[in-house]
Amino acid sequence: MPHLRTSAAHHGDHPPGPGATDDPARQDADGVGPRRRPARLRGLAVAAAVAVLASGMPSPAPVSAAPAAALPGIAWQACADDRDAQCGTLSLPVDWDRPSGHRFTLHLARRVTTDPARIGSLIFGPGGPGDSGVDRIIANDRFSEELRRRFDIVSFDPRGIGRSNPVRCSAELLGRQPRIIADQARFDALLADNELLRADCRARTGPLYDHVDTRSTVRDLDAVRAALGESRLTFHGSSYGTLLGAQYAEEFPHRVRAAVLESAVDHSLGTRAFLDTQAAAAQGSFDEFVAWCARTPSCALHGEDVRAVWAGLFPRAQRGDLVDPEEPGRTLTPYDLSRFAQHKLKGPDRAGLARHIVTMRASPPAAAGPRAAAGQETVVPYPFAVFCADWHLPVRSHREYAAHLRRTARIAPDLRYPQTVLAIATCLGTPAPVANPQHRLRVRTDMPLLVANSRYDPVSGHNWATNVSRQLGRSGVLLTYEGAGHGSYLRSPCMGAAIDSYLISLDVPADGSSCPAVAEPGV
C-alpha cells in the first residue's frame, strides 16, 4: 500500500463550510450506526420485475404501456462501437410505485473478466448529471488493470439520460435561460419560460419526465444488481453518481458490499448553503492556483500579481470585448470568464489557465459580441432535468437572488460566481415538493462507505465530502487527496491503491487518511 497519511482527529471535528450551519436542512442530528467488519455475504437478492431485450446500440425506444415479462438476467451481446464490450437492456417501471404501469428501456454495458480470481460485478455510477455510463465502459479508461482483472465492470445510462429514454426539450425554450438573471422583469419572464419548458419536456419525453429523480434510479440500480446475480452491491460513483451510491446505501443498507463515493455531492443543503459551500470550494481552488503559480517557475504568470492580472479581465468581460481564448469569435461575459477558470481548475490544468490568462490580457478588444450558434437542432436532450427533480432551491424574487450573488462574491472574491448559481436559474419555479428533496443521510451499513475527495476541487468541494462523511458517521470514512482537481481515484498511485484495496479486499482506510499531491502531467 502506498503511503497513506492518517489524522488523529475525526473528520467530524473539522469546521463546516461557509453557510453550512445556518440552513435548516443541515441542523438535524447525524445518523450514526455501529462500524463493523463486513458480515458474510448473504443471499439477499430479491425478485426484480426486469425484462430482457437484446441490445446492440439502437436509438432509445419509446416508453411501453404494457408490462414486459420478467426474466432471470440480462441478455448481453457485443456492443456495436466496441466488440470487446457487451451491451444489454432492461425493461424497468417508469414509476416504481406502479410497477405494472408504463415501462422504459435502461441501456447498460460491461467488460467481462475471465480471471479465476474474479470477485463479481463492479457497477459504476456516472456523474453529471448527464454522463453516459455506457460510453464510459466503451472508453475503458476509468479503472485500474487490477480492478478490471477482479471484476466485471458494469455501467448504464441512468433514466432520462443518453440512450435510456432521454429527456428531450425545445432548444428554443432552453435557449431562453440566462446565465445570470439581470432584474425582476427577467426573473418574472424566466418563471414563465421555465413553466413552458417543463410542459414542453413532459410532452416530448413522455411519462418518464416526472420520474427521473435519483431515488427512482436507486431502484433501477437495485434491479441491475439483482439481474447481474449479485447478492450485494459493489459500487463506485463519481461526482453526481455519488448521490446514487449514498442513497442506495440509505435505502438498501444490507445489500452493500462496498461503495466508493468519489467527489461527493452533499444533498443536505438548502439554497444558501448550496451556493456558499461551492463558492468557498471554487475560491479555495483559485487560491491554490495562485500559490502554485508562485512556487512554479514554469507558470506563465510566475513572479506576477496573479490576482491583479485576473481581476483586470472582468471589466473587459463586462464590456463584451474579451475573446474566449479557446473559441475565437466568441466573447466571454463575467460569468463565462469565471466558469472558464473553474473548468480549468477542475482538470486541473493550472498551467493552461495561466497561459490563457496571459493570452486574454494581451488580446485586442473583440469587435463583435457572442457568436450565434449555427444550425442548432430544434429538439435536444436535457439531462439537467434530473437535477431539478433532486433539489428544491427556492428563490422568491430578484432581490433575494441578487443578495445571494453579492454574498457569494464576498466568499469568492476572485471567481465571483459559483457554478451552482446556474442551477438556480435552470430550476427556478419548479413546483414543490420535488420528487427527491434534500435531506441528511441516514445510513447504517455493515461496511463503511469510502468517501474520496481532492482537497482543492472547485466542483465537489472538500467541504461537501467532509459533511457527507460526517452524516455517514460510523458508516463512512474520508480519504483525501492533498492535491487539486475534480476526481481523485486516478490522481496518484496512493489513491488508486487505497481505493482498489477497499473494493477488492474490503480493506477500509483509517478515517481521515490522506495521500500526498503529485505533480500535474507536463509541469
Secondary structure by P-SEA (a helix, b strand, c coil): ccbbbbbcccccccccccccccccccccccbbbbbbccccccccccccbbbbbbbcccccccccccccccccccccccccccccbbbbcccccccccccccbbbbbbbbbbbbcccccccbbbbbbccccccaaaaaaacccccaaaaaaccbbbbccccccccccccccaaaaaacccccccaaaaaaaaaaaaaaaaaaaaacccccccccaaaaaaaaaaaaaaaccccccccccccaaaaaaaaaaacccccccccccccccccccaaaaaaaaaaaaaaaaaaaaaaaaacccccccccaaaaaaaaaaaaaaaccccccccccccccaaaaaaaaaaaaaaccaaaaaaaaaaaaaccccccccccccccccbbbbcaaaaaaccccccccaaaaaaaaaaaaaaccccccccaaaaaaaacccccccccccccccccccbbbbbbbbcccccccaaaaaaaaaaacccbbbbbccccccccccccaaaaaaaaaaaacccccccbbbbbbbccccc
